[in-house]
């Protein structure tokens, strides 16, 4: 099943995404007889797990095409929110594609390289991203993002994917000169709105094998990154298992799984043209749609 998170009044509200349109979960309340209300936020939806997904699927099957048509939102009135708004943790994996380690002349890591971003970085599909004056070497990083669905502590690699709620697209925007100030990457990775995620959260069962997805990034219509998730050095299952040995992962936590070759940092110095206001970044991943942001 495919969900999104929409700006609704002064907050964000979860919605179902179908081939015909988008329906706020709250709009479905009048068409069901369940004792417990439907989730009113994305964290509640994720915590409700597979049972809620099955209930919503059954509910859609019972509604006539006329009833569904009355619930679809006008696309012109839709404003996206970050697909997950309050993750307890945002973990990221660095150096997870050989093409990327090669282009920046780094050794291939023996274990996943973990770092973090903060909630201030979260941004939505179609949201404009201000570039701060504190830096000027701005880069993109197209990434598959894992959204956890269950508490995971010291889980095995073979079981790891059963703890995943779903997947979305992420852009690990980076200010390279701030990233390189010290051995810690935090400053360059955690500027405001430097972690767009969305537009959809697609459940794990619908995505299937997360190592069988094509991914690409375009900057102003020019193809810059192209990869297949099978090229990851550490798979999604390996990342979850490794991280959970040290950090208890909770429902709603998100994990950026690393970027492939083609970042601006990987170009020869004389050919690097850093991102600037007015640039548009579009990332596409199989089954997950496209995430688009303009820089201002």
C-alpha positions in Angstrom: 0.0 0.0 0.0 1.1 3.5 -0.7 0.7 6.4 1.7 1.7 10.1 1.8 1.7 12.8 4.4 -0.2 16.1 3.6 -0.3 19.5 5.2 -3.8 19.6 6.6 -4.7 22.8 8.6 -1.9 23.4 11.1 -0.6 19.9 11.1 0.3 16.9 8.8 -2.2 14.1 8.1 -1.7 10.7 6.5 -3.4 9.9 3.3 -3.8 6.9 1.0 -2.4 7.0 -2.5 -4.3 5.0 -5.2 -3.9 5.0 -9.0 -7.0 7.3 -9.2 -6.1 9.8 -6.5 -5.3 10.7 -2.9 -7.6 10.1 0.0 -7.1 11.5 3.5 -7.4 8.7 6.1 -9.8 10.9 8.1 -12.2 11.0 5.1 -12.6 7.2 5.4 -13.7 7.3 9.0 -17.4 7.7 8.0 -17.2 4.6 5.8 -16.1 2.1 8.4 -17.5 0.5 11.6 -14.3 0.0 13.5 -14.3 0.8 17.2 -10.8 2.3 17.2 -10.4 5.5 15.2 -8.1 5.5 12.1 -4.6 6.9 12.7 -4.5 10.7 12.6 -0.7 11.0 12.1 2.0 9.1 10.3 3.6 7.8 13.5 0.3 6.3 14.5 -0.2 4.7 11.1 3.3 3.2 11.3 2.8 1.9 14.8 -0.5 0.3 13.8 1.5 -2.0 11.5 0.3 -4.6 9.1 -3.1 -4.9 10.7 -4.1 -1.4 9.8 -2.8 -1.8 6.2 -5.0 -4.9 5.8 -8.0 -3.1 7.3 -7.5 -0.1 4.9 -7.1 -2.5 1.9 -10.3 -4.3 2.8 -12.1 -1.0 3.3 -11.2 0.2 -0.2 -12.5 -3.0 -1.6 -15.9 -2.4 -0.1 -16.3 1.1 -1.5 -17.9 1.7 -4.8 -16.1 3.7 -7.5 -18.6 6.5 -6.9 -17.9 6.6 -3.2 -14.2 6.7 -3.8 -14.5 9.4 -6.4 -16.2 11.6 -3.8 -13.2 11.2 -1.5 -10.3 12.1 -3.9 -8.5 15.3 -3.2 -8.2 18.0 -5.9 -4.5 17.6 -6.9 -4.2 21.4 -7.1 -5.0 21.6 -3.4 -2.5 19.0 -2.2 0.5 20.3 -0.2 3.0 17.6 0.8 4.6 17.3 4.2 7.7 15.2 4.9 6.5 11.6 4.6 7.7 11.0 8.2 7.6 14.1 10.4 8.8 13.0 13.8 11.3 10.2 13.6 13.0 9.3 16.8 16.2 8.8 14.8 17.6 9.7 11.4 20.5 7.4 10.6 22.5 7.6 7.5 25.0 5.3 5.8 28.1 6.8 4.1 30.3 5.3 1.4 27.8 2.5 0.6 28.3 2.3 -3.2 31.7 1.3 -4.7 31.1 3.9 -7.5 30.9 6.6 -4.9 33.9 5.5 -2.8 35.9 5.3 -6.1 35.0 8.8 -7.3 36.0 10.4 -4.0 39.0 8.2 -3.7 38.1 6.5 -0.4 38.6 2.9 0.6 35.7 0.6 0.6 34.5 0.3 4.3 34.6 -3.0 6.1 31.5 -2.2 8.2 28.7 0.3 7.6 29.7 3.9 8.1 26.9 5.4 10.3 26.2 9.1 10.9 23.1 11.1 11.7 20.9 13.9 10.6 18.4 15.7 12.8 14.7 16.4 12.4 15.3 20.0 11.4 16.6 18.6 8.1 13.3 17.1 7.1 11.6 18.6 4.0 8.8 17.6 1.7 8.3 16.8 -2.0 8.0 20.1 -3.9 9.2 22.1 -0.9 11.6 24.9 -1.8 15.0 24.5 0.0 16.8 27.7 1.0 20.5 27.5 0.6 22.2 29.2 3.6 24.9 31.9 3.2 27.2 30.0 5.6 28.3 27.7 2.8 28.5 27.5 -1.0 29.6 24.0 -2.0 26.1 22.4 -2.1 25.8 18.8 -3.3 23.0 16.2 -3.9 22.8 12.5 -2.8 20.0 10.3 -4.1 19.2 7.6 -1.6 16.7 4.8 -0.8 15.3 5.4 2.7 14.2 2.7 5.1 11.3 3.5 7.5 11.3 1.1 10.4 8.0 -0.4 11.6 8.9 -2.4 14.7 11.3 -2.1 17.6 14.5 -3.8 16.5 17.3 -4.7 18.9 20.2 -7.0 17.9 18.2 -8.5 15.0 19.7 -11.0 12.6 20.3 -10.1 9.0 17.9 -12.9 8.0 15.1 -11.3 10.0 16.0 -7.6 9.5 13.6 -6.8 6.7 10.6 -8.1 8.7 11.1 -5.0 10.9 10.7 -2.6 8.0 7.4 -0.7 7.6 8.2 0.7 4.1 10.5 2.7 1.9 10.7 6.2 0.5 13.0 8.4 -1.5 15.5 10.7 0.2 18.0 13.4 -0.8 21.0 13.7 1.6 21.8 17.3 0.7 25.2 18.2 1.9 27.4 21.4 2.3 30.7 19.8 1.4 33.0 22.4 3.0 31.1 22.1 6.3 31.2 18.3 6.0 35.0 18.5 5.7 35.7 20.9 8.6 36.4 18.1 10.9 36.3 14.3 10.9 32.7 14.5 11.9 30.2 15.0 9.0 27.4 16.4 11.1 27.5 20.1 10.2 27.5 19.5 6.5 24.6 17.1 6.7 22.2 18.7 9.1 21.4 22.2 7.8 17.8 23.1 7.9 15.7 21.3 5.2 18.7 19.3 4.0 16.9 15.9 4.3 13.9 15.8 1.9 11.9 12.6 2.1 8.9 11.5 0.1 6.6 11.9 -1.7 5.3 8.4 -0.7 5.8 5.9 2.0 5.3 2.5 0.2 4.9 -0.5 2.4 7.5 -3.2 2.4 5.2 -5.9 0.9 4.5 -3.7 -2.1 8.2 -2.8 -2.6 9.4 -6.4 -2.3 13.2 -6.8 -2.5 14.8 -3.4 -1.7 17.9 -4.6 -3.5 16.1 -4.7 -6.8 15.3 -1.1 -7.5 16.6 1.3 -10.1 17.4 4.8 -8.9 18.4 8.0 -10.7 18.9 11.7 -10.0 18.5 14.6 -12.4 19.8 18.1 -11.8 18.0 20.7 -14.0 16.9 17.8 -16.3 20.5 16.4 -16.7 21.0 12.9 -15.5 23.7 12.9 -12.8 23.2 9.7 -10.8 22.0 6.3 -12.0 22.3 3.1 -10.1 20.6 -0.2 -9.0 20.2 -0.9 -5.2 21.9 -4.3 -5.8 25.1 -2.3 -6.0 25.1 -1.3 -2.3 28.1 -2.5 -0.4 25.9 -3.2 2.6 22.3 -4.3 1.9 19.3 -2.9 3.7 19.2 -6.1 5.8 22.9 -5.8 6.7 22.5 -2.1 7.7 19.5 -2.8 9.9 21.1 -5.8 11.6 24.4 -3.9 12.1 22.8 -0.7 13.5 20.4 -2.6 15.8 23.4 -4.2 17.6 24.3 -0.8 19.0 21.1 1.3 18.7 17.6 0.1 19.4 15.6 1.1 16.3 12.0 2.1 16.8 8.9 2.5 14.6 9.2 5.6 12.5 13.0 5.7 12.6 14.4 6.4 9.2 17.7 5.2 7.6 19.3 6.8 4.5 21.1 3.9 2.9 23.8 5.7 1.0 24.4 7.3 -2.4 25.9 6.2 -5.6 28.5 7.7 -7.9 27.8 11.0 -9.7 27.9 13.5 -6.9 29.5 16.9 -7.6 32.2 16.2 -5.1 33.3 13.3 -7.3 34.0 15.5 -10.4 37.5 16.8 -11.0 37.9 20.1 -9.1 38.0 22.2 -12.3 34.7 20.7 -13.4 32.7 21.1 -10.2 29.7 23.4 -10.5 28.0 23.4 -7.2 24.3 23.7 -6.8 22.8 27.2 -6.6 19.5 28.9 -6.1 17.1 28.1 -9.0 18.4 24.6 -9.5 15.9 21.7 -9.5 16.7 18.2 -8.2 14.5 15.2 -9.2 15.1 11.7 -7.8 13.3 8.7 -9.1 13.3 5.2 -7.6 11.3 2.2 -8.9 7.9 1.8 -7.1 8.5 4.9 -5.0 7.7 7.7 -7.4 9.8 10.9 -7.7 11.0 13.4 -5.2 11.4 16.9 -6.6 12.8 20.0 -4.9 13.9 23.5 -6.1 16.7 25.3 -4.4 16.3 29.0 -3.5 
